[in-house]
């Protein structure tokens, strides 16, 4: 006897700690629920992250292309591998979306796509120090505002660093380096 939707919903709350909205979307279709559980079965992944990717990017593409989850190239293990690449800092969220798009179109390993497209995030402060210093030197007005207590220009400067590194810099590290070099 298959698990009834109410029973499955209660189990998803108890076992995975998901909210009602996520659960409603994930248990609506048996194949979607099975995909979710297969992804979680890969181990060492936050169920909430899997739910977010599924109810976000995955559902968007399913609806856009009007296809069934059983026919897609992105397998549960690949989705989990992509989530792990974000969690361990290999790629940022924007690069992950690009990787997901490539996985959707052609299939393949997220790691291989990251390497082929050169999307690895720069998380080495020695690589970013010079870029950050250059951005700081080129924006004295922003530095004055920050030193006067306005934190908003930090986001502007971070944007400039991201532009300079073509989106590859680790955003948290950039903010840390900016504050460190400005002295705030």
VOPARO-266280 format. One record per residue: residue in one letter; x, y, z of N, C-alpha, C in turn. Coordinates in steps of 0.05 Angstrom, whole numbers, always signed. Layout:
a_X_Y_Z_X_Y_Z_X_Y_Z
...
END
This chain:
x_+17_-24_+0_+0_+0_+0_+18_+25_+0
x_+14_+43_-19_+31_+67_-20_+25_+85_+4
x_+45_+101_+11_+43_+120_+33_+23_+142_+26
x_+4_+147_+43_-16_+168_+39_-3_+195_+41
x_-13_+215_+26_-2_+242_+26_+1_+254_+54
x_-20_+251_+71_-19_+262_+98_+3_+249_+115
x_+6_+223_+112_+27_+209_+127_+54_+217_+117
x_+57_+220_+90_+83_+229_+78_+89_+257_+88
x_+69_+275_+89_+74_+302_+98_+84_+303_+127
x_+71_+287_+144_+79_+286_+172_+108_+275_+174
x_+114_+255_+158_+141_+243_+159_+162_+263_+149
x_+155_+279_+128_+174_+299_+118_+179_+320_+139
x_+159_+328_+154_+163_+347_+176_+182_+335_+197
x_+175_+311_+206_+190_+298_+228_+218_+291_+219
x_+221_+280_+195_+247_+269_+187_+265_+291_+175
x_+254_+310_+161_+270_+329_+146_+268_+358_+156
x_+248_+364_+173_+245_+391_+184_+237_+411_+163
x_+222_+403_+143_+213_+421_+122_+188_+436_+130
x_+183_+459_+118_+159_+475_+123_+136_+465_+106
x_+112_+474_+113_+88_+465_+99_+88_+471_+69
x_+98_+495_+62_+98_+502_+34_+115_+483_+17
x_+140_+478_+27_+158_+460_+13_+145_+432_+11
x_+135_+423_+33_+123_+396_+34_+100_+394_+14
x_+83_+414_+14_+60_+414_-5_+70_+410_-34
x_+91_+424_-41_+101_+422_-68_+115_+395_-74
x_+129_+385_-54_+145_+361_-58_+128_+335_-58
x_+105_+336_-43_+89_+311_-42_+66_+310_-62
x_+62_+333_-76_+40_+335_-95_+42_+313_-117
x_+66_+306_-124_+71_+286_-146_+89_+264_-134
x_+81_+239_-137_+97_+217_-126_+125_+217_-137
x_+129_+223_-163_+155_+222_-175_+173_+244_-163
x_+161_+267_-157_+176_+289_-145_+185_+281_-117
x_+167_+270_-101_+174_+261_-74_+196_+240_-75
x_+194_+222_-94_+214_+201_-97_+242_+213_-105
x_+242_+233_-122_+266_+247_-130_+279_+259_-105
x_+262_+274_-89_+272_+287_-65_+285_+266_-46
x_+271_+244_-42_+281_+224_-23_+306_+210_-34
x_+308_+207_-60_+332_+195_-71_+356_+214_-68
x_+350_+240_-70_+372_+260_-66_+381_+260_-37
x_+362_+259_-19_+369_+259_+10_+385_+233_+17
x_+378_+211_+4_+391_+186_+9_+421_+186_+1
x_+429_+206_-15_+458_+209_-22_+475_+214_+3
x_+461_+224_+24_+475_+229_+49_+490_+256_+50
x_+495_+265_+74_+511_+289_+79_+501_+313_+63
x_+475_+318_+63_+463_+341_+49_+440_+351_+66
x_+437_+377_+67_+415_+390_+82_+389_+387_+66
x_+369_+374_+78_+343_+370_+64_+331_+397_+55
x_+335_+418_+71_+324_+444_+64_+336_+455_+38
x_+363_+450_+35_+376_+459_+11_+366_+444_-14
x_+362_+418_-11_+351_+402_-33_+323_+412_-40
x_+307_+417_-19_+279_+427_-24_+280_+454_-38
x_+298_+472_-29_+301_+498_-42_+308_+496_-71
x_+328_+479_-78_+336_+476_-106_+313_+464_-122
x_+300_+444_-110_+278_+431_-125_+254_+450_-130
x_+246_+465_-109_+223_+482_-112_+230_+508_-126
x_+256_+513_-129_+265_+537_-144_+272_+530_-172
x_+298_+526_-177_+309_+521_-204_+296_+497_-218
x_+294_+475_-204_+284_+450_-216_+255_+454_-226
x_+238_+464_-208_+210_+467_-215_+207_+488_-237
x_+224_+509_-236_+222_+530_-256_+228_+518_-284
x_+248_+501_-285_+255_+489_-311_+234_+468_-320
x_+224_+453_-300_+203_+433_-307_+179_+447_-319
x_+170_+470_-307_+147_+485_-317_+154_+498_-343
x_+177_+510_-345_+185_+525_-370_+186_+506_-394
x_+197_+482_-390_+200_+463_-412_+176_+443_-413
x_+158_+445_-394_+134_+428_-393_+142_+399_-395
x_+160_+390_-378_+169_+362_-378_+164_+349_-350
x_+165_+323_-350_+161_+307_-326_+188_+302_-312
x_+189_+302_-286_+214_+299_-271_+228_+273_-278
x_+213_+252_-286_+226_+227_-293_+241_+227_-319
x_+239_+248_-334_+252_+249_-361_+276_+268_-362
x_+282_+281_-339_+303_+301_-340_+331_+290_-338
x_+351_+305_-347_+379_+296_-347_+391_+300_-319
x_+380_+318_-303_+392_+324_-276_+382_+302_-257
x_+400_+284_-250_+393_+262_-232_+397_+272_-203
x_+383_+259_-184_+385_+268_-156_+414_+269_-146
x_+431_+250_-153_+459_+251_-144_+473_+275_-155
x_+466_+284_-179_+479_+308_-191_+470_+333_-177
x_+445_+334_-170_+435_+358_-155_+449_+360_-128
x_+452_+337_-115_+466_+337_-89_+495_+345_-92
x_+508_+335_-113_+536_+343_-118_+538_+373_-122
x_+519_+385_-137_+519_+414_-142_+515_+429_-115
x_+497_+420_-99_+492_+433_-73_+518_+432_-56
x_+532_+409_-57_+557_+407_-41_+578_+426_-52
x_+579_+430_-78_+599_+449_-90_+594_+477_-80
x_+568_+484_-76_+562_+511_-65_+570_+511_-36
x_+562_+491_-21_+568_+490_+8_+598_+490_+14
x_+614_+477_-2_+643_+477_+4_+658_+500_-9
x_+643_+518_-22_+656_+543_-32_+669_+540_-59
x_+665_+517_-73_+677_+513_-99_+664_+533_-119
x_+638_+537_-117_+624_+556_-134_+605_+572_-117
x_+598_+596_-128_+578_+613_-114_+551_+606_-126
x_+531_+619_-114_+503_+613_-122_+498_+619_-152
x_+509_+641_-162_+504_+648_-190_+517_+627_-209
x_+541_+619_-202_+555_+599_-219_+539_+572_-217
x_+529_+566_-193_+514_+541_-190_+489_+541_-208
x_+476_+564_-211_+453_+565_-229_+461_+560_-258
x_+484_+571_-265_+495_+566_-292_+501_+537_-296
x_+514_+524_-276_+520_+496_-277_+494_+480_-279
x_+474_+487_-264_+448_+473_-265_+436_+475_-293
x_+438_+498_-305_+428_+502_-333_+442_+483_-352
x_+468_+480_-349_+484_+462_-366_+476_+433_-361
x_+472_+426_-335_+464_+399_-328_+437_+393_-340
x_+419_+413_-339_+392_+410_-350_+393_+404_-380
x_+409_+420_-394_+410_+418_-423_+425_+393_-433
x_+448_+387_-420_+465_+366_-430_+470_+343_-411
x_+462_+345_-386_+469_+325_-366_+498_+329_-358
x_+509_+310_-344_+537_+311_-337_+542_+318_-308
x_+566_+313_-300_+575_+318_-272_+578_+348_-267
x_+567_+357_-245_+571_+386_-238_+600_+394_-237
x_+617_+377_-224_+645_+383_-222_+658_+386_-249
x_+652_+368_-268_+663_+370_-295_+654_+395_-309
x_+629_+403_-305_+618_+427_-318_+633_+452_-306
x_+636_+452_-280_+650_+475_-267_+678_+477_-279
x_+692_+455_-281_+720_+456_-292_+720_+464_-321
x_+702_+453_-337_+701_+459_-366_+694_+489_-371
x_+677_+500_-355_+668_+528_-359_+685_+548_-342
x_+704_+538_-327_+721_+555_-311_+705_+571_-290
x_+687_+558_-276_+670_+572_-257_+678_+570_-228
x_+702_+559_-223_+711_+556_-195_+713_+583_-182
x_+702_+585_-158_+702_+610_-143_+730_+615_-132
x_+738_+641_-131_+764_+649_-120_+760_+653_-90
x_+771_+634_-74_+769_+636_-45_+796_+639_-32
x_+816_+646_-47_+842_+650_-36_+847_+680_-33
x_+850_+689_-8_+853_+718_-3_+877_+730_-16
x_+899_+714_-20_+922_+725_-33_+916_+732_-63
x_+897_+717_-75_+889_+724_-103_+872_+749_-104
x_+857_+754_-83_+838_+776_-83_+848_+802_-71
x_+870_+800_-55_+881_+824_-41_+886_+847_-60
x_+900_+841_-82_+907_+862_-102_+883_+874_-115
x_+863_+857_-122_+839_+867_-135_+824_+886_-115
x_+821_+877_-90_+807_+893_-70_+822_+919_-66
x_+849_+918_-64_+864_+943_-60_+860_+962_-83
x_+860_+952_-107_+855_+968_-131_+828_+981_-131
x_+808_+967_-123_+780_+977_-122_+779_+999_-101
x_+791_+994_-78_+791_+1014_-57_+805_+1040_-66
x_+828_+1037_-79_+843_+1060_-89_+827_+1076_-110
x_+811_+1062_-125_+796_+1075_-147_+770_+1088_-138
x_+763_+1084_-112_+738_+1094_-102_+740_+1109_-76
x_+755_+1131_-75_+759_+1145_-50_+733_+1156_-38
x_+714_+1164_-54_+689_+1174_-43_+674_+1153_-27
x_+674_+1129_-37_+661_+1107_-23_+675_+1101_+3
x_+701_+1103_+3_+717_+1098_+28_+710_+1119_+49
x_+709_+1144_+40_+701_+1166_+59_+675_+1161_+72
x_+655_+1152_+56_+628_+1147_+67_+629_+1124_+87
x_+645_+1103_+81_+647_+1080_+99_+660_+1089_+125
x_+681_+1104_+123_+695_+1114_+147_+678_+1132_+164
x_+658_+1145_+151_+639_+1162_+165_+616_+1146_+178
x_+617_+1120_+174_+597_+1103_+186_+575_+1092_+168
x_+576_+1099_+142_+556_+1089_+123_+567_+1062_+112
x_+553_+1041_+116_+562_+1014_+107_+553_+1007_+79
x_+534_+1023_+68_+523_+1016_+41_+545_+1015_+19
x_+564_+1033_+19_+584_+1031_-2_+600_+1005_-3
x_+600_+990_+19_+614_+965_+19_+602_+946_-2
x_+575_+947_-4_+562_+931_-25_+570_+940_-53
x_+572_+966_-56_+580_+977_-82_+609_+967_-89
x_+627_+969_-69_+654_+960_-74_+655_+930_-79
x_+639_+915_-64_+638_+886_-69_+629_+881_-98
x_+610_+896_-107_+600_+893_-135_+623_+899_-155
x_+639_+919_-149_+662_+925_-166_+682_+902_-167
x_+687_+890_-144_+706_+868_-143_+694_+844_-159
x_+668_+839_-155_+655_+817_-170_+657_+822_-200
x_+653_+847_-208_+655_+854_-236_+683_+849_-247
x_+703_+857_-231_+731_+854_-239_+739_+824_-241
x_+727_+808_-224_+734_+779_-224_+713_+763_-240
x_+696_+777_-255_+675_+764_-271_+658_+745_-254
x_+651_+754_-229_+633_+739_-212_+645_+715_-198
x_+671_+712_-200_+684_+688_-189_+693_+691_-160
x_+695_+715_-150_+704_+719_-123_+684_+709_-102
x_+694_+698_-80_+677_+690_-58_+666_+715_-45
x_+640_+720_-46_+629_+746_-36_+635_+751_-6
x_+633_+730_+11_+638_+733_+39_+667_+742_+44
x_+685_+729_+29_+714_+736_+32_+719_+764_+22
x_+706_+773_+1_+709_+800_-10_+701_+820_+11
x_+678_+816_+24_+669_+835_+45_+689_+836_+68
x_+699_+812_+76_+718_+810_+97_+744_+826_+90
x_+754_+822_+65_+778_+835_+56_+774_+866_+54
x_+751_+874_+44_+745_+903_+42_+746_+915_+70
x_+732_+904_+89_+731_+915_+116_+759_+915_+128
x_+774_+894_+123_+801_+892_+134_+819_+914_+123
x_+818_+917_+96_+836_+937_+83_+827_+966_+88
x_+801_+970_+92_+791_+997_+98_+796_+1003_+127
x_+795_+982_+144_+799_+986_+172_+774_+991_+188
x_+752_+978_+179_+727_+981_+194_+717_+955_+206
END
